[in-house]
Amino acid sequence: MADRNVRPPSWTLASALITQGIAAIIVPSCAPGATPADRNVVFWHWSDALPARVILIDDEGRIPKNPASWA
């Protein structure tokens, strides 16, 4: 939609939530093999301090360690 200069409804929703001070939303996962129970958290504001504090817990070591790991 954005490629056609049409504002996606998700952008309108995000803008409304941001205006209300909400920093993230939980959405269904669209990853290959994802089940209806799988979810993602989409953050538009985060930091290491409240009120938008995010702490990464990667007990299984699945998150890349540096930018080169994403390739």
N, C-alpha and C positions, 0 to 999 in steps of 0.2 A: 504494500500500500504506500509506504513512504517513497518508494521508487517512482510512484505515479503522483507524487505530491498530494496524497490523501493521508490525513492524520489517522494512524491506527487507533482503534478504540482503547487498546491497552495503554497508549500514551495519555489519553484523556483520563483514564482511571488512575494512572500513576500521578498525574498532575493533581487530581482531586485529593488523593491520599497524602501527597507531599504537603499540600496546603493545610491539611489537618494535622500535620506533624508526625505522620506515620513514616517510618524509615524503611520498611520492607513488606513483602507480601509472600505468602506461601502459595505455590502454584503446582499443578500436576507436572510430573516429569514427562518429557517427550523423547527421552533418550532411547536408543534401540534396546529392546528387551525390558523396558520399564513396565511395571504392572500398575493397575489403578491405585495401588497403595503407595507408590513411589511419589515423592514430593521434592521440590526444589524451593529454596528460599532466594528470592531476588531482592537484593539490597540496592537502594539508590543513595543512601547515606549510611556511613559506618565510620567508626574510629576505635581507638583504644580507650576512650573515655565515655562515661555516661552523657547523654541518654541513649546514644547509638553505639554502645560498646559491643564489639564482636570478638569472640575468642575462638580461634580455630582449634578443634580437637581432632587429631588425625591418628588415632590409636592403631590403625591398620597400615599407616604409611602409604596411603594411596594418593595424597595430594602432592603435586610437583614441588620440589624444593627451591627452584630458581627459575627465571624466565626460560632458560635453555631446556628445562624439563618439559615444557609445554609443546615443544616441536615434535 
